[in-house]
Amino acid sequence: MTIVRKMIRKTHCVCQADIDACYDAGWDGEAINRTVMLTGFFSTMVRWNSGVGMKYTAEEIAAASDGLTQYGYNGERPGTQ
């Protein structure tokens, strides 16, 4: 997960060697792309929440994450129709 750490801490330091390491670890282009997009999105959301003064405890974040994992956004398990 070096690529994620670099994107969070040093936003302009991801290099070809980092991408190559992902491929060497067995990732495909889609997995790398999704990782980069999600990391960028969540980093933006963290900055936005902070900028407007939203504050959450670690327990609140964990509970929300668990709820989404178990029930999805609409109260149904993720992936169900």
C-alpha positions in Angstrom: 0.0 0.0 0.0 2.9 2.4 -0.6 0.9 4.1 -3.3 -1.9 5.0 -0.8 0.6 6.2 1.8 2.3 8.4 -0.7 -1.0 9.8 -2.0 -2.1 10.7 1.5 1.2 12.1 2.8 3.1 13.3 -0.3 0.5 13.9 -3.0 3.0 14.4 -5.8 5.5 11.6 -5.1 3.9 8.6 -6.7 6.2 7.4 -9.4 6.3 4.7 -12.0 8.2 2.4 -9.6 5.2 2.5 -7.2 2.8 1.6 -10.0 5.2 -1.2 -11.1 5.3 -2.5 -7.6 1.5 -2.8 -7.6 1.7 -4.8 -10.9 4.4 -7.0 -9.4 2.2 -7.7 -6.4 -0.4 -9.1 -8.8 -2.7 -6.1 -9.2 -4.2 -5.2 -12.5 -4.7 -1.8 -14.0 -8.3 -1.6 -12.8 -7.3 -2.3 -9.2 -4.6 0.3 -9.3 -7.0 2.9 -10.9 -9.7 2.2 -8.4 -7.2 2.5 -5.5 -6.0 5.8 -6.8 -9.5 7.2 -7.4 -10.8 6.1 -4.0 -7.8 7.4 -2.1 -8.1 10.7 -3.9 -11.8 10.9 -3.2 -11.6 10.0 0.5 -8.6 12.4 1.0 -10.7 15.2 -0.5 -13.7 14.3 1.7 -11.5 14.4 4.8 -10.2 17.8 3.9 -13.7 19.0 3.1 -15.1 17.7 6.4 -12.3 19.4 8.3 -12.7 22.6 6.4 -16.4 23.0 7.3 -15.7 22.0 10.9 -17.2 18.5 10.9 -15.6 16.3 13.6 -16.2 12.7 14.3 -14.8 10.3 16.9 -13.0 7.1 15.8 -15.9 5.2 17.3 -18.5 7.1 15.2 -16.4 6.5 12.0 -16.0 2.7 12.9 -19.8 2.4 13.5 -20.7 4.1 10.3 -18.2 1.9 8.4 -19.5 -1.3 9.9 -23.1 -0.2 9.1 -22.3 0.4 5.5 -20.3 -2.9 5.2 -23.2 -4.9 6.7 -26.2 -3.1 5.2 -25.1 -0.9 2.4 -26.5 2.6 1.8 -30.2 1.6 1.4 -30.4 -0.8 4.3 -29.8 -3.8 2.1 -26.7 -5.8 2.0 -24.2 -4.5 -0.6 -24.7 -6.1 -4.0 -28.2 -7.2 -3.4 -31.0 -6.1 -5.8 
